[in-house]
Amino acid sequence: MHAAGLFRVVALAEAVSWIGLLTGMFFKHVTETSELGVKIFGPAHGAVFVAYLAVTIFTARKLAWDRRTTFWALVASVPPLATILFERWVLRTGKLDPIALRRRF
């Protein structure tokens, strides 16, 4: 899998893990019925979060992202589901297309 494809998969996984963690937190803190969701999705989200950061740096280097794009990719890891918004933006703007990058230079 190339850098762009890997980035897209990990960005989606990060968002899905956020949904799982938020759902688990809802059941733990609001309904006070179960801590199981947090016990499962807490560590899973942590692992996917770290993977997203690593894949973002890898992708930024492979696809020659500028510092601004890389900065916003890293910031997108913090708010829930922002990685999906960022992934769609870089896809739409051609920053995930290595062939389009070659044409620019």
N, C-alpha and C positions, 0 to 999 in steps of 0.2 A: 504494500500500500504506500502510495506517495504521501508527501507531507500534507498536502491539502486535504486528502481523504482522511488521513489520520486525525487532523485537526477537527474536521467536521464531526467525526465519530465521537471524539473525546468531548467536544463542546456540547453535543447532545447528551452524552452520558452525564456530564456535570450538571446539566439542567434537570435531568431525570432524578439524579441523586438528591438534588435540592428539593424536588417535589416530595420524594420519599421522606426526607428528613423533616420537612415542614409538616407533613401529614403525621409523622410519628410524634412530633412536638405538640401538635394539636391534641392528639389522643392522650398524651402524657399530662399536659398542663391544663387543658380546657375541660376535657371529659373526665380526666383522672381515672381512666379505665385500664391503661396499659402503658408500660415502658418499652415494650418489645420493639416498636418501630424505631425508637431512638437508639436502642441497643444494636439494631441491625443497620439502620441507615446512617447513623453517626459515623462509625468507622468507614463505611463504604463511601460516604460523601467525602470524608477526609482523604481517602486514597485517591478518589477520582479528582478531587481538587488539586492535589499535588501532581497527578498525571497531567491535568490540564495545563498547569504552569510549565511543566517540563516540555510538553508538546508545543505549547505556544512559543517558547524560546527556540525550539528546534525548527518550527515552521517559519518563524520570523527570520531566522538565519538562512534557511533553504530558499525561501521566496523573496529574500531581500526586502523585508518590510522596513519602512522607516521607523524612527524612534516613536513618533506620534502613534502610528498604528499599533506598534508593539505595546506601548503604554496602555492604550485603550483595550487591547486584548487582555492584558493582565488585570486591569481594573474591572473588566466584565466578569471576572471570576468571583467577585465579592457579592453583588446583589443577586438575589434569586432570579434565575432564568435569563440573565443578561448575556450569557454566553451564546444563547440562541440568537438574540438580536444582533450581537456582534458578528456571529458567523454569517448571518444573512446579509449584513452590510458588506463584509469583505467579499462574499460571493458575488453580490450585485455590482460592486465596484471593480471586480476583476483582480483583486489582490490575492485570490486563491487560485488563480489560473497561471501556472508557470509559463505557458506558451504566450499569453498576453504580456507577461512581464518581459519576455525576451524581445517582443516586438517594440516595447517602449525604449529599449536601449540601443 
